[in-house]
Amino acid sequence: MFDKQVESVSTIGETCCFTGNRPQKLAWGYDESDVRCVELKLRITAEIEKAIDKGYNHFISGMAQGFDTYCAEIVLELMKTNKNITLEVAIPCEGQSSKWYEEDKARYFLIISKATKETMVTNQYTKYSMQLRNKYMVANSSLVIAYNTSPIGGTASTITYAQKLNRIVVVL
């Protein structure tokens, strides 16, 4: 799926990105009050805190619904008490959220407004926009925190790509 490497533009030794499933592939779907979702968010928080303890201070979210959103919101919450960490939102293309429900769009734009850095990976949508976003994130990170429920798809491909580049991959 990914054949060319993207040139790194950040200090990858201190950067962690996230890859994970959208609500359609999560057992609880959009119900974030489900105990499994609450438990996953606690696991994400613990893993991000471990990364911070190891010196990671820059985090990249691809801004997809589900796991990416959870991670971005957790980093934003941790930024309230830790001024040394930053959040970059890697947006695959203009209009990423255009077909989402209004409340999901509002959540998306709130995260973007609070992020430290916004990177637009491609100007317009192509069938490769999400892959290029994932490739950008992995190329600019040394740690990948992932949650994957399927052996095929974007998350599985991103994990494989990260392993190919010898990134540290933590699968929750």
C-alpha positions in Angstrom: 0.0 0.0 0.0 2.8 2.4 0.9 5.8 2.2 -1.4 7.6 5.5 -1.1 8.8 7.1 2.1 7.8 10.6 3.1 10.6 12.8 4.1 10.6 13.5 7.9 9.9 17.1 8.9 9.8 16.8 12.7 12.0 15.5 15.4 10.8 11.9 15.1 12.6 10.8 18.2 10.2 12.8 20.3 7.0 12.3 18.3 4.2 9.7 18.6 1.3 9.3 16.2 -1.9 7.4 16.5 -3.7 5.0 14.2 -6.9 3.1 14.9 -10.4 2.2 13.8 -13.3 4.3 13.0 -16.6 3.7 14.9 -17.9 1.4 12.2 -15.2 -1.1 13.1 -15.5 -0.7 16.9 -17.8 -3.1 18.8 -19.5 -0.2 20.5 -19.9 2.0 17.4 -20.6 5.6 18.3 -21.6 4.8 21.9 -18.7 6.2 23.9 -20.5 5.5 27.2 -20.1 1.8 26.5 -17.8 0.3 29.1 -15.4 -1.0 26.4 -14.9 2.5 25.0 -14.4 4.0 28.5 -11.8 1.2 29.2 -10.1 1.9 25.9 -9.8 5.6 26.6 -8.2 4.8 30.0 -5.7 2.5 28.2 -5.0 5.3 25.7 -4.4 7.8 28.5 -2.1 5.4 30.3 -0.1 4.7 27.1 0.2 8.4 26.3 1.4 9.1 29.8 4.0 6.4 29.5 5.2 8.0 26.2 5.5 11.4 27.9 7.5 9.8 30.7 9.8 8.4 28.1 10.4 11.9 26.6 7.7 12.0 23.8 6.3 15.5 23.7 4.7 15.8 20.2 1.7 13.8 19.2 0.0 13.5 15.8 -3.6 12.6 15.2 -5.0 11.9 11.8 -8.4 13.3 12.9 -10.5 10.3 11.7 -13.6 9.6 13.8 -13.1 7.0 16.6 -9.7 6.2 17.9 -7.9 9.2 16.3 -10.4 11.5 17.9 -10.2 9.9 21.3 -6.4 10.2 21.2 -6.5 13.9 20.2 -8.9 14.8 22.9 -6.8 12.9 25.5 -3.7 14.8 24.4 -5.6 18.1 24.6 -6.7 17.2 28.1 -3.2 16.4 29.2 -1.9 19.6 27.6 -3.9 21.5 30.2 -1.5 20.4 32.9 1.6 19.7 30.9 2.7 22.7 28.8 5.6 20.6 27.3 3.4 18.5 25.1 1.9 19.5 21.7 -0.8 18.1 19.4 -0.5 18.2 15.6 -3.5 17.4 13.6 -2.7 15.8 10.2 -5.6 16.4 8.0 -5.6 14.1 5.0 -7.4 16.6 2.7 -9.7 19.6 2.6 -13.2 18.6 3.5 -12.3 15.5 5.5 -15.4 16.0 7.7 -17.8 17.3 5.0 -20.1 14.2 5.1 -20.1 13.9 8.9 -23.1 14.7 11.2 -23.0 18.3 12.5 -22.1 17.3 16.0 -19.1 15.3 14.7 -18.0 18.2 12.6 -18.2 20.5 15.7 -16.1 18.1 17.7 -13.6 17.9 14.8 -13.2 21.7 14.4 -13.0 22.1 18.2 -10.0 19.8 18.3 -8.4 21.6 15.3 -8.9 24.9 17.0 -7.1 23.7 20.1 -4.2 21.9 18.4 -0.7 23.3 18.4 -0.2 22.6 14.7 -2.3 21.8 11.7 -0.9 20.0 8.7 -3.0 19.6 5.5 -1.4 16.6 3.8 -3.1 17.0 0.5 -5.2 19.9 -0.9 -8.0 17.9 -2.4 -9.4 14.4 -1.9 -8.0 11.5 -3.9 -8.4 7.8 -3.2 -4.9 8.0 -1.7 -5.4 11.0 0.7 -5.9 8.8 3.8 -2.9 6.6 3.0 -0.7 9.7 2.4 -1.9 11.1 5.8 -1.0 7.8 7.5 2.4 7.7 5.7 3.1 11.3 6.8 2.3 10.5 10.4 4.5 7.4 10.6 7.4 9.0 8.7 7.4 11.8 11.3 7.1 9.6 14.4 9.2 7.1 16.2 6.3 5.7 18.2 2.9 4.6 17.0 0.0 3.9 19.4 -2.6 1.8 17.6 -5.9 0.1 18.1 -6.9 -2.4 15.4 -9.8 -4.8 15.1 -9.2 -6.1 11.6 -6.3 -7.7 9.7 -7.1 -5.6 6.6 -7.7 -1.9 6.1 -6.0 1.4 6.7 -5.1 0.8 10.3 -3.6 -2.6 9.6 -1.6 -1.2 6.6 -0.4 1.7 8.7 0.9 -0.7 11.4 2.6 -2.8 8.8 4.2 0.3 7.3 5.4 1.5 10.7 7.0 -1.9 11.4 8.7 -1.8 8.0 10.2 1.6 9.0 11.3 0.1 12.4 9.0 2.3 14.4 8.0 1.3 17.9 4.4 0.1 17.6 2.2 -0.4 20.7 -1.1 -2.1 19.8 -3.8 -1.7 22.5 
